[in-house]
Amino acid sequence: MKIGDTKAITVTADPTDATDFDVTKVTSASSDDKIATVSADRTITAVAVGSATITYTFNAFTATVVVTVTAAE
């Protein structure tokens, strides 16, 4: 991503019994808000050059995305 870019992340549940999987309850956090932020709707925003890990959590499940931000051209 380049500084200023945004990326909406889609979270889905695909288990065989999806009745207990309300993906609206997924939480998200950035390891470094100075590099990349993540909003309540799971949109990542590139803020400054560097790398940050975005972590999504739902119950006992965790998924991570490493975001590398480069300078805008």
C-alpha positions as CSV (number, residue, x, y, z in Angstrom):
1,M,0.0,0.0,0.0
2,K,1.1,3.6,-0.5
3,I,0.6,6.4,2.0
4,G,-3.0,7.5,1.8
5,D,-4.3,4.2,0.3
6,T,-7.3,2.4,1.9
7,K,-8.3,-1.2,1.6
8,A,-11.6,-2.6,2.9
9,I,-11.2,-6.2,4.3
10,T,-14.1,-8.6,4.0
11,V,-14.5,-11.2,6.8
12,T,-16.5,-14.3,6.1
13,A,-17.3,-17.5,8.0
14,D,-17.6,-20.7,6.1
15,P,-18.0,-23.5,8.6
16,T,-20.4,-26.3,8.0
17,D,-22.6,-25.0,10.9
18,A,-22.4,-21.2,10.4
19,T,-25.3,-20.5,12.8
20,D,-23.0,-19.2,15.6
21,F,-20.7,-17.1,13.4
22,D,-21.7,-13.4,13.6
23,V,-18.8,-11.8,11.7
24,T,-20.0,-8.4,12.8
25,K,-18.4,-9.2,16.1
26,V,-14.9,-9.4,14.7
27,T,-12.5,-7.0,16.4
28,S,-9.5,-5.6,14.7
29,A,-6.3,-3.8,15.8
30,S,-3.1,-2.5,14.3
31,S,0.3,-3.2,15.8
32,D,1.4,0.4,14.9
33,D,-1.2,3.0,14.3
34,K,1.5,5.4,13.1
35,I,2.1,3.1,10.1
36,A,-1.4,1.7,9.3
37,T,-4.8,2.1,11.0
38,V,-7.8,-0.1,10.9
39,S,-11.3,1.2,11.5
40,A,-14.3,-0.5,13.1
41,D,-15.6,-1.5,9.6
42,R,-12.2,-3.2,9.1
43,T,-10.9,-0.7,6.5
44,I,-7.1,-0.4,6.6
45,T,-5.5,3.1,6.0
46,A,-1.8,3.5,5.1
47,V,-0.5,6.4,7.2
48,A,3.4,6.3,7.0
49,V,6.2,4.3,5.5
50,G,6.9,1.0,7.3
51,S,5.2,-2.2,8.2
52,A,2.4,-3.0,10.7
53,T,0.4,-6.1,11.5
54,I,-3.4,-6.0,11.5
55,T,-5.0,-8.6,13.7
56,Y,-8.6,-9.7,13.4
57,T,-10.1,-11.7,16.2
58,F,-13.3,-13.6,16.6
59,N,-13.8,-15.8,19.7
60,A,-10.8,-18.1,19.7
61,F,-9.9,-17.4,16.0
62,T,-7.2,-15.0,14.9
63,A,-6.1,-13.9,11.5
64,T,-3.3,-11.4,10.7
65,V,-2.4,-9.3,7.7
66,V,1.0,-7.7,7.4
67,V,0.7,-4.3,5.7
68,T,3.8,-2.7,4.1
69,V,3.4,1.0,3.4
70,T,5.6,2.7,0.8
71,A,5.8,6.4,-0.1
72,A,3.2,7.9,-2.4
73,E,4.5,8.6,-5.8
